[in-house]
């Protein structure tokens, strides 16, 4: 299973509509709206996108983004 930092998990919780493809689309759109001074946020989104892209849908569904 892919290891995500707490910041990456937080971003995933904020932007995920519940599917891997939906999260990828949401983060791609968000990155397009960032300004140059938001380079840390851009890098974080890039990191999440790389990791999520390397997963398959089944692995994504096993992530517990919203623990009880």
Backbone as CSV, one residue per row, in Angstrom:
resi,resn,N_x,N_y,N_z,CA_x,CA_y,CA_z,C_x,C_y,C_z
1,UNK,0.844,-1.190,0.000,0.000,0.000,0.000,0.882,1.244,0.000
2,UNK,0.422,2.267,-0.668,1.161,3.519,-0.817,1.163,4.285,0.508
3,UNK,2.315,4.858,0.859,2.406,5.682,2.062,2.147,7.135,1.697
4,UNK,1.219,7.749,2.413,0.889,9.157,2.217,1.229,9.917,3.486
5,UNK,1.772,11.124,3.337,2.012,11.978,4.493,0.672,12.490,5.011
6,UNK,0.686,13.049,6.200,-0.554,13.597,6.748,-1.071,14.740,5.876
7,UNK,-0.177,15.565,5.367,-0.593,16.655,4.469,-1.225,16.105,3.196
8,UNK,-0.646,15.038,2.655,-1.219,14.428,1.455,-2.600,13.849,1.750
9,UNK,-2.735,13.181,2.888,-4.043,12.614,3.265,-5.083,13.722,3.451
10,UNK,-4.662,14.827,4.075,-5.582,15.953,4.263,-6.051,16.494,2.913
11,UNK,-5.128,16.631,1.975,-5.493,17.120,0.652,-6.466,16.151,-0.017
12,UNK,-6.195,14.873,0.115,-7.078,13.873,-0.477,-8.478,13.954,0.132
13,UNK,-8.553,14.154,1.443,-9.865,14.267,2.098,-10.626,15.492,1.587
14,UNK,-9.906,16.570,1.356,-10.551,17.807,0.907,-11.033,17.739,-0.542
15,UNK,-10.273,17.071,-1.389,-10.562,17.120,-2.821,-11.195,15.860,-3.402
16,UNK,-11.188,14.764,-2.667,-11.683,13.518,-3.229,-13.212,13.467,-3.264
17,UNK,-13.773,13.203,-4.441,-15.215,12.991,-4.529,-15.578,11.526,-4.253
18,UNK,-14.557,10.714,-3.923,-14.808,9.326,-3.597,-14.236,8.325,-4.573
19,UNK,-13.697,8.832,-5.685,-13.085,7.929,-6.663,-11.674,8.402,-6.988
20,UNK,-10.863,7.467,-7.410,-9.480,7.799,-7.780,-9.463,8.738,-8.980
21,UNK,-10.271,8.432,-9.985,-10.295,9.296,-11.174,-10.846,10.681,-10.833
22,UNK,-11.811,10.732,-9.960,-12.370,12.018,-9.543,-11.365,12.864,-8.787
23,UNK,-10.581,12.219,-7.933,-9.541,12.935,-7.191,-8.478,13.447,-8.149
24,UNK,-8.075,12.622,-9.092,-7.070,13.059,-10.069,-7.572,14.269,-10.847
25,UNK,-8.808,14.240,-11.263,-9.377,15.359,-12.009,-9.457,16.614,-11.141
26,UNK,-9.910,16.463,-9.902,-10.049,17.614,-9.002,-8.697,18.258,-8.719
27,UNK,-7.673,17.442,-8.479,-6.354,17.997,-8.190,-5.731,18.647,-9.421
28,UNK,-5.965,18.073,-10.580,-5.453,18.668,-11.817,-6.082,20.040,-12.038
29,UNK,-7.377,20.142,-11.838,-8.063,21.436,-11.981,-7.583,22.438,-10.941
30,UNK,-7.389,21.981,-9.704,-6.917,22.866,-8.644,-5.539,23.407,-8.977
31,UNK,-4.644,22.546,-9.475,-3.289,22.983,-9.818,-3.304,24.072,-10.881
32,UNK,-4.233,23.978,-11.818,-4.325,24.972,-12.896,-4.691,26.357,-12.370
33,UNK,-5.287,26.421,-11.199,-5.741,27.688,-10.647,-4.759,28.306,-9.656
34,UNK,-3.676,27.603,-9.368,-2.703,28.117,-8.406,-1.830,29.196,-9.032
35,UNK,-1.438,30.132,-8.207,-0.515,31.170,-8.660,0.926,30.722,-8.400
36,UNK,1.869,31.464,-8.922,3.282,31.098,-8.784,3.731,31.043,-7.333
37,UNK,3.170,31.872,-6.469,3.603,31.889,-5.069,3.014,30.737,-4.252
38,UNK,2.241,29.882,-4.873,1.672,28.722,-4.183,2.397,27.438,-4.589
39,UNK,3.724,27.559,-4.665,4.544,26.442,-5.146,4.501,25.237,-4.208
40,UNK,4.387,25.458,-2.903,4.324,24.332,-1.967,3.036,23.536,-2.157
41,UNK,1.942,24.226,-2.353,0.666,23.560,-2.597,0.700,22.809,-3.923
42,UNK,1.325,23.414,-4.925,1.483,22.778,-6.228,2.285,21.476,-6.090
43,UNK,3.384,21.545,-5.346,4.240,20.369,-5.150,3.498,19.279,-4.382
44,UNK,2.708,19.658,-3.398,1.928,18.688,-2.635,0.904,18.002,-3.529
45,UNK,0.208,18.769,-4.339,-0.768,18.199,-5.265,-0.079,17.276,-6.263
46,UNK,1.092,17.662,-6.745,1.864,16.820,-7.658,2.222,15.481,-7.008
47,UNK,2.639,15.544,-5.770,3.011,14.341,-5.036,1.817,13.403,-4.892
48,UNK,0.675,13.957,-4.521,-0.537,13.146,-4.386,-0.917,12.548,-5.735
49,UNK,-0.865,13.352,-6.781,-1.221,12.862,-8.110,-0.307,11.717,-8.552
50,UNK,0.979,11.829,-8.295,1.916,10.756,-8.661,1.569,9.465,-7.932
51,UNK,1.329,9.569,-6.647,1.043,8.382,-5.846,-0.302,7.768,-6.219
52,UNK,-1.312,8.599,-6.395,-2.646,8.098,-6.735,-2.636,7.492,-8.142
53,UNK,-1.879,8.077,-9.032,-1.791,7.549,-10.402,-1.119,6.183,-10.431
54,UNK,-0.246,5.924,-9.476,0.456,4.644,-9.420,-0.407,3.534,-8.816
55,UNK,-1.527,3.904,-8.226,-2.435,2.929,-7.614,-3.481,2.485,-8.623
56,UNK,-4.117,1.368,-8.327,-5.295,1.011,-9.107,-6.537,1.379,-8.279
57,UNK,-7.702,1.276,-8.891,-8.937,1.674,-8.213,-9.189,0.859,-6.952
58,UNK,-8.871,-0.427,-6.983,-9.097,-1.289,-5.816,-8.257,-0.825,-4.625
59,UNK,-7.004,-0.483,-4.868,-6.137,0.003,-3.792,-6.646,1.338,-3.252
60,UNK,-7.110,2.213,-4.141,-7.641,3.495,-3.701,-8.860,3.300,-2.794
61,UNK,-9.714,2.371,-3.174,-10.927,2.124,-2.391,-10.615,1.587,-1.000
62,UNK,-9.452,0.959,-0.825,-9.057,0.431,0.468,-8.499,1.497,1.412
63,UNK,-8.173,2.679,0.863,-7.685,3.762,1.713,-8.787,4.188,2.672
64,UNK,-8.429,4.407,3.880,-9.405,4.838,4.874,-9.212,6.341,5.088
65,UNK,-9.729,7.143,4.160,-9.534,8.596,4.233,-10.336,9.237,5.353
66,UNK,-11.435,8.616,5.724,-12.326,9.189,6.739,-12.506,8.199,7.882
67,UNK,-11.461,8.031,8.711,-11.573,7.068,9.821,-12.650,7.484,10.813
68,UNK,-13.245,6.494,11.433,-14.312,6.767,12.422,-13.772,7.362,13.683
